[in-house]
Amino acid sequence: MNKPILSLIVMLLSFSGLKSQIDCSKRLDVVKNQLENRKILHESVLAEMSKSLDTCLSNDGMSHYILGLIELRKNGKGSKNSMKNFEIASKMGFTRAKTYLGYSYKNGWGVQKDLQESLYWIRQAAEEGDDNAIYTLGYYYLKGIGGLEPDYEQAVANFHRSNHQMAKYWLAFCTNFGLGTTDDKLDAKRILLETETPEGQSFKEYLDTNIEQEFSSLKESKNMVPENMGTKNTHGVFQGFWLEKDWMDELVLRKIPVSMDFKSNNSGDVSLSLMIQGLNYPLLLNNNGRLKKDIEITLSAPFKGPNHPETITYLVKDITVYRNLTNEALELQCTTLIKEYEEQGPPISIQVYGPESIDLKIDKSFYVFPNTFDQVLNYSFTLLFQSEVHLEIFNLNGYRVKQFEFGFLEPGEQLLEIDCNDLRPQNYIAILNINGRKSTKQVIKKY
């Protein structure tokens, strides 16, 4: 064979090998992206992926990482093989594999759950610039995962560094509530406009309907004392709120009306019946006010996070009962676990008021003006809960001369303008009825 022909054969073989390398590189990238980003992959698709890569996989970090992803996606819960491949890829310096080691330790994918080990690998990957790890580190700082104390400024800094879509979501969340940054609801909406995830759209809808809502600060823990439920004020129906707070226990992020029926028994234990969002949950406390058995409470999701569930299940693990002297309320502080995320839940307080406390709060906010009045009589008061309201006006002989039905009014400040143009000038007795509880005032129409 002459030299020119031999050179041509060598060149063609070299080109063929180079083309094969390029094809493999492209194929590996496509499969990696599919495995990372597609939520559902049928078992047959995973098998086809494995088959298509037979000639491309080698003993390098990318290959072991992809093999780990395929094993992980087979049942969604990982295996010893997925962990083994992630560990090999990590030792070879493949950064994204370190992120998935962190995920595996957090979620128990093929390994015993270990949040501190998860944090170790997430930190390493974040330091090496992995976008997913940077977002996840921010999430860990936000909620205090892996032994971290919640640190909102660190969380916001990491969300700013990451281009991950959920980093945008949580950045908007922090901006809306002022966690680690200045609160700015309009800027939160601007951030969400850049986010195309279902979570971002859901949170934007939340902001659209709650843009003017004020969230109260909770700085009154020093004015609370332990309460022995077995011996004090344990009978009757109480009204109150489920207060879902931020992870540093300073800000109320969600407030849901509740009612609670208290009953004590001969042993000193207290049976509670909690009604919230139309469902009833029985709780049993011992005579020191501690929960005797874990209870699951399922509520609508407050703000849709990862995997955007419609509901959240709070596994209540412990309850400590206090008397809140500032609010004249009984407060049940709950330790919870979020089942959907398998994470410790945010601080929860169930704050309830007895009838006398509610009446006292309404009385303090109650005004009738002007008195003496001419044409219109005004009633001003504040409702803690949705309440049925009506008003009756009687003359001094006991005859009812006016009756007004206002139906169910929403919580908040109320101003009722009563048209009394047709009443004769004299003294009257006006009785305002709120959920069956009456407030009586003597009123005078000008002569």
C-alpha positions in Angstrom: 0.0 0.0 0.0 1.5 3.3 -1.0 2.0 6.2 1.5 -0.8 8.5 0.2 -3.5 5.8 0.6 -2.2 4.9 4.0 -2.3 8.5 5.1 -5.9 8.8 3.9 -7.0 5.7 5.9 -5.3 7.0 9.0 -7.0 10.4 8.6 -10.5 8.8 8.1 -10.0 6.6 11.1 -9.0 9.6 13.2 -12.0 11.6 12.0 -14.3 8.7 12.8 -13.0 8.4 16.3 -13.3 12.2 16.8 -16.9 12.1 15.5 -17.7 9.2 17.9 -16.4 11.3 20.8 -18.5 14.3 19.8 -21.6 12.1 19.4 -21.0 10.6 22.9 -20.5 14.0 24.5 -23.7 15.3 23.0 -25.6 12.1 24.0 -24.3 12.2 27.6 -25.4 15.9 27.9 -28.9 15.2 26.5 -29.4 12.2 28.9 -28.1 14.2 31.9 -30.4 17.1 31.2 -33.4 14.7 30.8 -32.6 12.9 34.0 -32.2 16.2 36.0 -35.2 18.1 34.6 -38.0 15.7 33.5 -40.2 15.0 36.5 -41.6 11.7 35.1 -39.5 9.1 33.3 -41.0 5.7 32.5 -39.0 2.6 33.4 -38.8 1.7 29.7 -37.4 5.2 28.9 -34.7 4.7 31.6 -33.8 1.3 30.1 -33.5 2.8 26.6 -31.3 5.6 28.0 -29.0 3.0 29.6 -28.8 1.0 26.4 -28.1 4.1 24.2 -25.1 5.0 26.5 -23.4 1.5 26.5 -20.6 2.6 24.2 -20.3 6.1 25.7 -20.0 5.4 29.4 -16.5 5.2 30.8 -14.7 5.4 34.2 -15.1 9.2 34.6 -17.1 11.6 36.8 -19.8 12.4 34.2 -20.5 8.7 33.5 -20.7 7.7 37.2 -23.0 10.7 37.9 -25.3 9.7 35.0 -25.4 6.1 36.3 -26.3 7.4 39.7 -29.2 9.5 38.3 -30.5 6.5 36.3 -30.5 4.4 39.5 -32.1 7.2 41.4 -34.9 7.7 38.9 -35.8 4.0 38.7 -37.9 4.2 41.9 -37.5 7.8 43.0 -36.0 6.7 46.3 -32.4 5.9 45.3 -30.4 2.8 46.1 -26.9 1.8 47.3 -25.9 1.8 43.6 -27.0 5.4 43.1 -25.1 6.5 46.3 -22.0 4.5 45.2 -22.0 6.2 41.8 -22.5 9.7 43.3 -19.7 9.1 45.7 -17.3 7.9 42.9 -18.2 10.9 40.7 -17.7 13.2 43.7 -14.2 11.8 44.4 -13.4 12.4 40.7 -14.3 16.1 41.2 -17.7 16.1 39.4 -19.4 18.9 41.3 -23.1 18.2 40.5 -22.6 14.7 42.0 -21.8 16.4 45.3 -25.1 18.2 45.1 -26.9 15.0 44.6 -25.0 13.4 47.5 -26.4 16.2 49.6 -29.9 15.6 48.3 -29.5 11.8 49.0 -28.6 12.4 52.6 -31.4 14.9 53.1 -34.1 12.6 51.6 -32.8 9.2 52.5 -32.1 8.2 48.9 -30.3 4.9 49.3 -28.8 6.0 52.6 -29.8 6.8 56.2 -31.0 10.4 56.4 -28.3 12.7 57.8 -29.0 16.4 57.5 -25.6 17.5 58.8 -23.9 15.2 56.1 -26.3 16.7 53.6 -25.2 20.2 54.5 -21.5 19.2 54.2 -21.9 18.1 50.6 -24.2 21.0 49.6 -21.7 23.4 51.0 -18.8 21.8 49.0 -20.8 21.9 45.8 -21.9 25.5 46.4 -18.3 26.6 47.0 -17.5 25.0 43.6 -20.2 27.1 42.0 -23.0 24.6 41.4 -26.2 26.6 40.9 -28.5 24.0 42.4 -26.3 23.7 45.5 -26.1 27.5 46.0 -30.0 27.6 45.9 -30.2 24.7 48.3 -27.7 26.2 50.7 -29.9 29.3 50.8 -32.9 27.1 51.5 -31.0 25.5 54.4 -30.1 28.9 55.9 -33.8 30.1 55.5 -35.2 27.2 57.5 -32.3 26.2 59.7 -31.7 22.8 58.2 -28.6 20.6 59.0 -27.8 22.1 62.3 -27.8 25.7 61.0 -29.5 28.5 62.8 -31.9 30.3 60.5 -30.0 33.2 58.9 -32.2 35.1 56.5 -29.4 37.4 55.3 -27.3 34.4 54.3 -30.4 32.8 52.6 -31.0 35.9 50.6 -27.4 36.2 49.6 -27.4 32.7 48.2 -30.8 33.2 46.4 -29.3 36.2 44.7 -26.3 34.2 43.5 -28.3 31.4 42.1 -30.2 31.3 38.8 -32.3 28.3 39.9 -36.0 29.1 39.4 -36.8 28.2 43.0 -34.1 30.6 44.2 -36.2 33.3 42.5 -39.3 32.1 44.3 -37.7 32.1 47.7 -36.1 35.5 47.0 -39.5 36.9 46.3 -40.8 35.2 49.4 -38.1 36.8 51.6 -38.6 40.2 49.9 -42.4 40.1 50.4 -42.1 39.4 54.2 -38.8 41.3 54.9 -36.8 38.3 55.9 -33.1 39.2 55.6 -33.9 42.2 53.4 -36.2 45.2 53.2 -39.8 44.2 52.8 -41.1 45.3 49.4 -44.2 43.5 48.1 -44.0 45.2 44.7 -40.4 44.2 44.2 -41.4 40.6 45.2 -44.0 40.6 42.4 -41.3 41.9 40.0 -39.0 39.0 40.9 -41.9 36.6 40.3 -42.5 37.9 36.8 -39.1 36.4 36.0 -40.1 33.1 37.4 -42.0 30.7 35.1 -42.5 27.9 37.7 -46.0 26.9 39.0 -44.7 27.9 42.5 -43.9 31.4 41.3 -47.3 31.9 39.6 -49.1 30.6 42.7 -47.2 33.0 45.0 -47.8 35.9 42.6 -51.6 35.2 42.8 -51.2 35.2 46.5 -49.6 38.6 46.5 -52.2 39.9 44.1 -54.9 39.2 46.6 -53.0 40.0 49.8 -50.8 43.0 48.6 -52.1 45.3 51.4 -52.1 42.7 54.2 -50.2 43.6 57.3 -48.3 40.8 59.1 -48.0 41.3 62.8 -44.8 41.0 64.8 -44.6 38.6 67.8 -42.3 40.1 70.4 -44.3 39.2 73.6 -42.9 35.9 74.6 -41.6 37.4 77.9 -45.2 38.1 78.9 -46.3 34.4 78.8 -46.5 32.0 81.7 -46.8 28.2 81.8 -50.4 26.9 82.2 -51.5 23.8 84.0 -54.3 22.6 81.7 -55.6 20.0 84.2 -56.7 22.5 86.8 -57.4 25.9 85.2 -60.2 27.0 82.9 -60.4 23.8 80.9 -64.1 23.7 80.1 -65.9 25.5 77.3 -65.6 26.5 73.7 -62.9 29.0 72.7 -62.3 30.9 69.5 -58.9 31.8 68.2 -56.3 31.5 65.5 -53.7 29.1 64.0 -50.7 31.3 63.7 -48.0 30.0 61.4 -44.7 31.9 61.9 -41.4 32.4 60.2 -38.5 30.1 61.2 -37.0 32.7 63.7 -40.4 32.9 65.4 -40.9 36.6 65.0 -43.4 37.2 62.2 -46.9 35.7 61.5 -47.0 34.5 57.9 -50.4 32.9 58.1 -53.5 33.3 60.4 -56.4 30.9 60.2 -59.5 31.1 62.4 -60.0 28.1 64.7 -62.5 27.0 67.4 -61.6 24.7 70.2 -63.7 22.7 72.7 -62.0 22.0 76.1 -63.0 19.1 78.3 -61.1 17.7 81.3 -61.6 14.2 82.8 -61.2 12.6 86.2 -57.5 11.7 85.5 -56.7 15.3 85.0 -56.1 14.8 81.2 -57.7 17.4 78.9 -59.5 16.5 75.7 -59.4 19.1 73.0 -61.5 19.3 69.8 -59.8 21.6 67.3 -62.0 22.8 64.3 -60.0 24.3 61.5 -60.8 24.8 57.8 -63.9 22.8 58.2 -62.3 19.7 59.8 -62.2 18.4 63.3 -59.1 17.2 65.0 -59.1 15.5 68.5 -56.1 16.2 70.8 -55.4 14.7 74.2 -53.2 16.6 76.7 -52.0 15.4 80.1 -52.5 17.5 83.2 -49.3 19.4 82.5 -50.6 20.5 79.1 -48.3 18.1 77.1 -49.5 16.2 74.0 -50.1 12.5 74.7 -50.2 11.3 71.1 -49.0 12.8 67.8 -51.7 14.3 65.6 -51.8 15.0 61.9 -53.4 18.3 60.8 -53.9 18.8 57.0 -54.3 22.4 55.8 -54.2 24.2 52.5 -50.6 25.0 51.5 -49.8 28.5 52.7 -47.4 29.3 49.8 -46.6 26.7 47.2 -43.1 25.5 47.5 -41.2 22.6 45.9 -43.5 20.2 44.0 -46.3 22.7 44.7 -48.6 20.5 46.9 -52.2 21.7 47.3 -52.2 20.7 51.0 -49.6 20.5 53.8 -49.8 17.8 56.5 -48.5 19.1 59.9 -47.5 16.2 62.2 -47.9 17.8 65.6 -45.2 16.2 67.8 -45.4 18.3 71.0 -47.5 21.0 72.5 -46.6 23.4 75.3 -49.4 25.5 76.8 -49.0 29.1 78.0 -51.2 31.8 79.2 -50.5 34.9 77.1 -50.9 37.8 79.4 -50.6 40.5 76.7 -53.4 39.1 74.6 -55.4 37.6 77.4 -55.3 34.3 75.6 -54.4 30.7 76.0 -51.5 29.8 73.6 -50.6 26.3 72.5 -47.1 26.3 71.0 -46.6 23.4 68.7 -43.6 21.5 67.4 -44.4 20.1 64.0 -43.0 18.1 61.1 -44.0 18.7 57.5 -44.7 15.3 56.1 -44.6 16.3 52.4 -41.1 17.7 52.7 -40.0 15.5 55.7 -38.7 18.7 57.3 -39.2 20.3 60.7 -42.2 22.7 60.4 -42.2 26.4 61.2 -43.2 27.5 64.7 -46.9 27.1 65.2 -49.1 28.8 67.9 -52.7 28.1 68.4 -54.0 31.2 70.2 -57.5 30.9 71.7 -59.8 33.3 73.6 -62.6 32.5 76.0 -66.0 34.3 75.6 -65.2 36.8 78.4 -61.9 37.8 76.7 -63.6 38.2 73.3 -66.3 40.4 74.9 -63.7 42.5 76.7 -61.8 43.1 73.4 -65.0 44.1 71.6 -66.0 46.4 74.5 -62.6 48.2 74.4 -63.1 48.9 70.7 -66.8 49.8 71.0 -68.0 53.4 70.2 -71.5 54.9 69.5 -71.5 58.4 68.0 -72.7 61.0 67.9 -74.7 60.7 71.0 -76.9 62.9 71.0 -77.5 62.1 67.2 -79.6 63.8 64.6 -80.3 61.6 61.5 -77.6 58.8 61.6 -76.3 56.8 64.5 -72.8 55.2 64.1 -71.6 52.0 65.7 -67.8 51.4 65.6 -66.2 48.2 66.9 -63.6 45.5 66.0 -64.4 41.8 65.4 -61.7 39.2 66.1 -63.6 36.5 64.1 -66.4 36.3 61.5 -69.5 37.1 63.5 -73.3 37.3 63.0 -74.4 40.9 63.8 -77.8 42.5 64.3 -79.1 45.6 66.1 -82.4 46.4 67.8 -83.6 49.8 69.0 -86.3 50.0 71.7 -88.2 53.0 73.1 -88.4 53.5 76.9 -91.7 51.7 77.0 -90.0 48.5 75.7 -91.4 48.5 72.2 -89.0 47.7 69.4 -88.9 50.5 66.9 -86.0 49.5 64.6 -84.3 46.2 63.6 -81.3 45.8 61.4 -79.8 42.4 60.2 -76.2 42.7 59.0 -75.5 39.0 58.5 -72.0 37.6 59.0 -69.3 40.3 59.0 -65.7 39.5 58.4 -63.0 40.1 61.1 -61.6 43.6 61.5 -62.8 47.1 62.1 -66.5 47.7 61.6 -68.5 50.9 61.1 -72.3 50.5 61.0 -74.3 53.6 59.9 -77.9 53.4 61.2 -80.5 55.6 59.5 -82.7 56.9 62.3 -84.3 59.7 60.3 -87.9 58.4 61.0 -87.4 58.1 64.8 -89.1 60.7 67.1 -86.7 62.9 69.2 -86.4 61.1 72.6 -84.3 58.5 74.5 -83.9 55.0 73.2 -82.2 51.7 74.2 -80.0 50.2 71.4 -78.9 46.6 71.7 -76.1 45.3 69.4 -76.1 41.5 69.2 -72.8 39.8 68.2 -73.0 36.0 68.0 -75.7 36.1 70.7 -73.8 38.3 73.0 -75.5 41.7 73.6 -74.1 45.2 74.2 -76.6 47.7 75.4 -76.3 51.5 75.0 -78.7 54.3 75.8 -78.9 56.7 72.8 -80.6 60.1 72.4 -82.1 61.6 69.3 -82.0 65.4 69.3 -85.1 67.4 70.2 
